[in-house]
């Protein structure tokens, strides 16, 4: 990867994070392997992150009471 490409990736990071999920959808429709794909890993990462945030909020609310 050239420095130019790396810089471009860093700048358009939100877009770069969205792209793999579209790739997964096309992989699934093409019947390719769904597992080990970047989009699936991101999906698990974000869902666990969201779950963790919910836990944090719940703990904060309980401690607030």
C-alpha positions as CSV (number, residue, x, y, z in Angstrom):
1,X,0.0,0.0,0.0
2,X,1.4,3.3,-1.0
3,X,1.3,6.3,1.4
4,X,-1.2,8.0,-0.8
5,X,-3.6,5.0,-0.5
6,X,-3.1,4.8,3.2
7,X,-3.9,8.5,3.6
8,X,-7.0,8.2,1.5
9,X,-8.2,5.3,3.6
10,X,-7.7,7.2,6.8
11,X,-9.6,10.3,5.4
12,X,-12.6,8.3,4.2
13,X,-12.7,6.0,7.2
14,X,-16.5,6.1,7.9
15,X,-17.1,5.2,4.2
16,X,-14.4,2.5,4.4
17,X,-16.2,1.0,7.4
18,X,-19.5,0.9,5.5
19,X,-18.2,-0.7,2.3
20,X,-17.4,-4.2,3.7
21,X,-21.0,-4.7,4.7
22,X,-22.1,-4.1,1.1
23,X,-19.4,-6.5,0.1
24,X,-20.8,-9.1,2.5
25,X,-24.3,-8.7,1.0
26,X,-22.9,-9.3,-2.5
27,X,-20.9,-12.2,-1.2
28,X,-24.0,-13.8,0.4
29,X,-26.1,-13.3,-2.7
30,X,-23.2,-14.8,-4.8
31,X,-23.2,-17.8,-2.4
32,X,-19.6,-17.1,-1.3
33,X,-18.4,-17.7,2.3
34,X,-20.1,-15.4,4.7
35,X,-17.8,-16.2,7.6
36,X,-14.4,-14.5,8.0
37,X,-15.5,-11.6,5.8
38,X,-14.6,-8.1,7.0
39,X,-18.3,-7.0,7.1
40,X,-19.3,-9.8,9.3
41,X,-16.5,-9.1,11.7
42,X,-17.5,-5.4,11.7
43,X,-21.1,-6.4,12.4
44,X,-20.1,-8.5,15.4
45,X,-17.8,-5.7,16.6
46,X,-20.4,-3.0,16.3
47,X,-23.1,-5.1,17.9
48,X,-20.9,-6.0,20.9
49,X,-19.9,-2.4,21.1
50,X,-23.5,-1.3,21.2
51,X,-24.3,-4.0,23.8
52,X,-21.4,-2.7,25.9
53,X,-22.6,0.9,25.7
54,X,-26.1,-0.3,26.8
55,X,-24.5,-2.0,29.8
56,X,-22.5,1.1,30.7
57,X,-25.6,3.3,30.5
58,X,-27.6,0.8,32.6
59,X,-24.8,0.8,35.2
60,X,-24.7,4.6,35.2
61,X,-28.4,4.8,35.7
62,X,-28.4,2.3,38.6
63,X,-25.5,4.1,40.3
64,X,-27.3,7.4,39.8
65,X,-30.3,6.0,41.8
